[in-house]
Amino acid sequence: MESGYRLGDRLLYLRTPMLRGDDVHELQQSLGALGFDAGWVDGILGPETERALTQFQRNAGLTVDARCGPEVCAALARLGGRTESATVAGVRELERLRSSPPSLDARRVVVGHQGGLDALASSVSRLLQDAGAVVAVLNHPDASTQAREANAFEAELFIGLEMDAEPTCRVAFYETTGFRSVGGATLAALVASGLPEATGLVAGTAAGLRLPVLRETRMPAVVCILGPPTVVVERSAGLAVNLVEAVRTWVAAPVEG
C-alpha cells in the first residue's frame, strides 16, 4: 500500500511507527536536491527527514510545523525540488569514500546472512580480519534487524550473502529513483566480475535494487546472491578469497573514475 503513495496524497510527519512509502522517498529526494539534508533516501520518515523538512519550511517562509502537506508540496514543486539533482546524502557518501584510507586496516565491516551460509560467512570474516578489518558476522532471518545491527556497529561496509536454488551470481546494491549508492555500485561491479571466473559460477551481474537491507543500512552495501547450494558449499573457500579480493580492490578505489 505504501509503495502506491505519491507526494501530496497524505500528510507526512514523524510518528511511531515511522511512515514509509514512495511519497516519503519523493520528499527526501526533493529536499536533498535543494540542499537540505534529509539523510539516506530510503523512503522512511525519520528524525533526519523531519529536521530537513523543518529547515526547508523555515527557509521558504512557510509555517514551521514539521509536517508535509499541500503548502510544502507546492513550495517544493515551485522551487524545483523534484529534480534529479544530486542529493546531500549522495554528495556526503562521495566525500566520505574519497577521504577513506585505501586499505582494510581498522575498517569496520559487517558480513550478514539469513542462515545456511555460516561456513562462507566465517571464511569471509577470517580473511577480512587477516587483512586488518574489524568484522561483525550477523546471522538473522530478518533483513531490517541486520540493517539496524549494522548501523549500531557503525559499519563502513555491509556484505550480505544469500543462497539461491538456481545457478546464479547476482550482486545487488542500493539504487532508487534519483539516488544510488556510488560505493555500493562500484563494489557490486567488482564482485560480479571477479567471482564467476574463479569459482565456475555463471556470469555475474550487478544491479541496483531496493532490498530492505540495502535501503536501511547507512553505509555502502552489497548483497551477493549465489547458487546452487552444492556449488556454494563446495567452493566456499574460493568464493571467500575472491570476494575479499574484490573488497581489497574496492577500498583502494571505491569510486569509479
HELIX and SHEET records of a PDB file:
HELIX    1   1 GLU A    2  GLY A    4  5                                   3    
HELIX    2   2 ASP A   22  ALA A   33  1                                  12    
HELIX    3   3 PRO A   47  ASN A   59  1                                  13    
HELIX    4   4 PRO A   70  LEU A   79  1                                  10    
HELIX    5   5 VAL A   88  ARG A   98  1                                  11    
HELIX    6   6 ASP A  118  ASP A  130  1                                  13    
HELIX    7   7 ALA A  143  ALA A  152  1                                  10    
HELIX    8   8 VAL A  182  THR A  199  1                                  18    
HELIX    9   9 PRO A  212  GLU A  216  1                                   5    
HELIX   10  10 PRO A  229  GLU A  234  1                                   6    
HELIX   11  11 SER A  236  ALA A  252  1                                  17    
SHEET    1   A 6 VAL A 134  ASN A 139  0                                        
SHEET    2   A 6 ARG A 108  HIS A 113  1                                        
SHEET    3   A 6 LEU A 157  MET A 163  1                                        
SHEET    4   A 6 ALA A 221  GLY A 227  1                                        
SHEET    5   A 6 THR A 168  THR A 176 -1                                        
SHEET    6   A 6 PHE A 179  ARG A 180 -1                                        
SHEET    1   B 6 VAL A 134  ASN A 139  0                                        
SHEET    2   B 6 ARG A 108  HIS A 113  1                                        
SHEET    3   B 6 LEU A 157  MET A 163  1                                        
SHEET    4   B 6 ALA A 221  GLY A 227  1                                        
SHEET    5   B 6 THR A 168  THR A 176 -1                                        
SHEET    6   B 6 THR A 205  LEU A 209  1                                        
END                                                                             
